Amino acid sequence: MMKKQIDRLYEVFSSYPRPTEFGGCECCTVRLDAEPLISKPLRALSTEDLEFYAFKAMTTIGNVDDFRYFLPRIVELTETDIYFIDAGVTFEKFHIGGFEDWPDPERRAIRSYLFAGWRKAVNSMDSAWGDNYLCGAGKLFDDISQFLDYADSVAPDFRKTYEESCSLGTMMVSERWRGNKNHKRVLAWFSGA
């Protein structure tokens, strides 16, 4: 786990107050068991407490400030609990929440987390997690060349492993970033351009 980056997320997002109620789609907010979310300390929230909220955050439940309050714990659970929501869903929430308008320290902390995750995935040759981090970064960085350059410099075989995983149709094909300029950079990276 990337303790340093996750601790930094807790620090940077600590200014957001714990929500006391949740607005949103009536059918979703009725299903949400908000009691743990509004009564438990953030670091004590479990996968069960946060899973429904994390999946629905900002699309049908709550607002961006609610999400930013929960963000460090959601990221931590995404990293540590394989049964929590898909990392791609978590990372897509940054984009949905208007990431480019967030204060600079928040954007830097998220970008630092994603790059650290990419480094971890590359060093362990984990193309599935690498795809999660790269797809997350694809919408949040103007240029992900530093990610690709890092992989080439420390694990030249990672590119081939990642490309083979993508060719199976299981990765990097998400509509989350297809057509994005960074998606095109990855395709060029695959071709060696």
Secondary structure, DSSP 4 states (H G I P E B T S, - for coil): --HHHHHHHHHHTTTSPPPS---B-HHHHHH---HHHHHS-GGG--HHHHHHHHHHBTTTBS-HHHHHHHHHHHHHHHHH-TTSS-HHHHHHHHHHTTGGGS-HHHHHHHHHHHHHHHHHHHHTT-HHHHHHHHHHHHHH-S--HHHHHHHHHH-HHHHHHHHHHHHTTSSS--TTTTTSHHHHHHHHHHHT-
